[in-house]
Amino acid sequence: MYFKPALLASALLFASINAQAELTSYNPNGAELVYSSISNVTWTKDANLLKSMYDADNTLIDKIIAVTPTFNDVTWGLQTLSANNFDTSNGTADWWGALAFVDYLNDISYGGSNQWRLPSVSGRLQGYNLPGNGAAAGDEFPELFYQELGATAGTSIPDTAYFDNEQTGTYWTETLYPANNAHAWNFNTNNGYQATNIRGLDRYVWAVTPGMVAAVPEANTTAMLLAGLGILGAVMRRRRAK
């Protein structure tokens, strides 16, 4: 059986990714991303992307608010976003600001994805002794911290080549605390502790998107492909005419 080199290379790439339960760095659309095979999600390589993007563009908060000016919160009612929802000195935000930043990433299709969200919590257990230290599917922060990065309870997130700007502090998740919806779950990368906080507090923001992000063909590549198909069609028509 004959395989085209490009198809064979793609098959080998995906086989190598699926054969190992580890992090995979890649750059599908000009953004540095990291795929977690355990959680089957992609993280931004920059673990404090809000701060980095603001430092590069001081109008970022205005752009975020333009995309998501309000939230109709189930507990707090209508929330109107302002600069007060963000702390640009360190890249933290309250829970609504964190969600708004994720909405902005989707609006600009960061890295080629419009499915960015905050990490989730499925086990809903507080403390260090999470199920299998992150074995519960959907507990994406514990899975990254304990399984992918090999950290242990009471220690901070390892400094690896996979990520930049890892913050030893508390990160928001998207999951509300069922016993009190004024709170949401968060994960502390300083010690691997999962807990809840009132959603008005400022915490770090780290976004994930499902699976691996596919590369979007560049405009000139698409144009060349269409032109090639057009030429091929013209040649076929001439042959039929003859």
C-alpha positions in Angstrom: 0.0 0.0 0.0 1.3 3.4 -0.9 1.1 6.3 1.5 1.8 9.9 0.5 4.7 11.4 2.6 2.5 14.1 4.1 -0.2 11.7 5.2 2.4 9.3 6.6 4.1 12.1 8.5 0.7 13.2 10.0 -0.1 9.6 11.0 3.2 9.2 12.7 2.8 12.5 14.5 -0.6 11.6 15.9 0.5 8.1 16.8 3.5 9.4 18.7 1.2 11.9 20.6 -1.4 9.3 21.4 1.2 6.7 22.5 2.4 8.7 25.4 0.6 10.2 28.4 2.5 13.4 28.6 2.5 17.1 27.7 3.1 18.1 24.1 4.2 21.6 23.1 2.9 22.8 19.7 2.2 26.0 17.7 -0.8 25.5 15.4 -1.7 29.1 14.6 1.0 31.4 15.9 0.3 30.8 19.6 2.3 28.6 21.9 0.1 25.9 23.3 0.6 22.7 25.4 -1.6 19.6 25.0 -2.3 17.3 28.0 -3.0 13.8 26.9 -4.3 12.8 30.3 -7.0 15.6 30.4 -7.3 15.8 26.6 -7.2 19.5 26.8 -4.8 22.2 25.5 -3.4 24.8 27.9 -1.9 28.1 26.9 1.8 27.9 27.3 1.8 31.3 29.1 0.3 30.5 32.5 -0.2 34.3 33.1 -1.4 35.2 29.6 -3.7 38.0 30.9 -0.7 39.9 32.2 1.5 39.2 29.2 -1.3 40.4 26.8 -1.9 43.5 28.9 1.8 44.4 29.0 1.8 44.2 25.2 -1.4 46.1 24.8 -2.6 48.4 27.6 -6.0 48.7 26.0 -6.7 45.0 26.6 -9.1 45.5 29.5 -11.3 47.8 27.4 -11.3 45.2 24.6 -12.3 42.5 27.0 -15.2 44.6 28.5 -16.3 45.4 24.9 -16.8 41.7 24.3 -18.4 40.9 27.6 -19.8 44.1 29.2 -22.1 42.3 31.7 -22.9 39.0 33.3 -26.3 37.8 34.5 -25.1 35.9 37.6 -27.2 33.2 39.2 -26.3 34.4 42.7 -25.1 38.0 42.4 -27.5 39.2 39.7 -26.4 41.5 36.9 -22.7 42.2 37.0 -21.3 45.1 35.0 -17.7 44.7 34.2 -15.1 47.5 34.7 -11.4 47.9 35.2 -12.0 47.0 38.9 -12.6 43.4 37.9 -8.9 43.1 36.9 -5.6 43.7 38.6 -3.2 44.5 35.7 -0.2 44.8 38.1 0.0 41.0 38.4 -2.5 39.6 35.9 -5.2 38.5 38.3 -9.0 39.0 38.1 -12.1 38.2 40.0 -14.2 35.3 38.7 -16.3 37.4 36.3 -13.1 39.1 35.0 -11.6 35.6 34.4 -14.6 34.5 32.5 -14.6 37.7 30.4 -10.9 37.2 29.5 -11.8 33.7 28.3 -14.6 35.1 26.3 -12.1 37.5 24.7 -9.8 34.6 23.8 -12.7 33.0 22.0 -13.7 36.3 20.3 -10.2 36.6 18.8 -9.9 32.8 18.2 -6.7 32.7 20.2 -4.5 29.9 18.8 -7.2 29.0 16.3 -9.8 28.0 18.9 -13.1 29.5 20.0 -13.7 27.0 22.8 -11.5 28.4 25.5 -12.8 28.1 29.1 -11.5 27.9 32.7 -10.4 24.5 33.9 -13.1 22.4 35.5 -13.6 20.5 38.8 -15.5 17.3 38.7 -14.5 15.6 42.0 -15.4 18.6 44.1 -13.2 17.6 47.0 -11.3 20.0 49.1 -7.7 19.5 50.2 -4.6 17.7 49.0 -6.0 14.2 49.0 -7.9 14.4 45.7 -9.0 11.2 44.1 -5.7 9.5 43.1 -4.1 13.0 43.2 -5.8 14.1 40.1 -7.1 10.8 38.7 -10.7 11.9 38.5 -11.5 12.8 34.9 -12.3 16.5 34.6 -10.2 17.7 37.5 -7.9 19.4 35.1 -5.7 21.3 37.5 -4.9 18.3 39.7 -4.3 16.2 36.6 -1.8 18.7 35.3 -0.1 19.3 38.7 0.1 15.8 40.0 0.1 13.5 37.0 1.6 15.5 34.1 4.1 17.6 36.0 4.8 15.0 38.8 4.4 17.5 41.7 3.5 16.3 45.2 1.1 17.7 47.8 2.7 20.6 49.7 5.1 21.5 46.9 4.8 24.2 44.3 4.3 23.8 40.6 7.5 22.6 38.9 9.4 25.0 36.6 9.4 23.2 33.3 10.1 24.0 29.7 6.5 23.3 28.8 5.1 26.5 30.4 6.1 30.1 30.9 5.1 32.5 33.7 3.8 29.8 36.1 2.4 31.6 39.1 2.8 30.1 42.6 -0.7 31.1 43.7 -4.4 30.5 43.3 -6.1 30.0 39.9 -9.8 30.1 39.2 -11.8 27.2 37.8 -15.2 27.5 36.0 -16.9 25.3 38.6 -19.2 26.9 41.3 -19.2 25.5 44.8 -22.6 23.7 45.1 -23.0 24.4 48.8 -22.6 28.2 48.2 -22.8 29.6 44.7 -21.2 32.8 45.9 -18.0 30.8 45.9 -16.1 29.0 43.0 -13.5 26.3 43.1 -9.9 27.2 42.7 -6.5 25.4 42.7 -3.4 26.6 44.5 -0.2 25.9 42.5 1.9 26.8 45.5 1.0 23.6 47.3 -1.5 21.5 45.2 -4.4 22.4 47.4 -7.9 22.6 45.9 -10.4 24.8 47.7 -13.1 27.4 47.2 -13.1 31.2 47.4 -15.7 34.0 47.1 -15.9 35.0 43.5 -15.2 38.6 44.1 -11.6 37.9 45.0 -8.7 38.3 42.5 -7.1 35.1 41.3 -4.9 34.1 38.4 -6.4 33.0 35.1 -5.2 30.0 33.0 -7.4 28.9 30.1 -7.9 25.5 28.4 -9.6 24.3 25.3 -10.8 20.8 24.4 -8.4 18.4 22.7 -5.7 19.6 20.3 -6.2 22.7 18.2 -6.1 22.1 14.5 -3.9 24.3 12.4 -5.9 26.7 10.1 -4.5 26.8 6.6 -2.9 30.1 5.7 -4.7 32.3 3.1 -1.9 32.0 0.5 -1.8 28.2 1.0 -5.5 27.9 0.4 -5.3 30.1 -2.6 -2.5 28.0 -4.1 -4.5 24.9 -3.5 -7.6 26.3 -5.2 -5.5 27.5 -8.1 -4.0 24.1 -8.4 -7.4 22.4 -8.4 -8.5 24.9 -11.1 -5.6 24.1 -13.3 -6.1 20.4 -12.8 -9.8 20.7 -13.8 -8.9 22.6 -16.9 -6.4 19.9 -18.0 -9.0 17.2 -17.4 -11.6 19.1 -19.5 -9.1 19.5 -22.4 -8.3 15.8 -22.3 -12.0 15.0 -22.5 -12.5 17.4 -25.3 -9.7 15.7 -27.3 
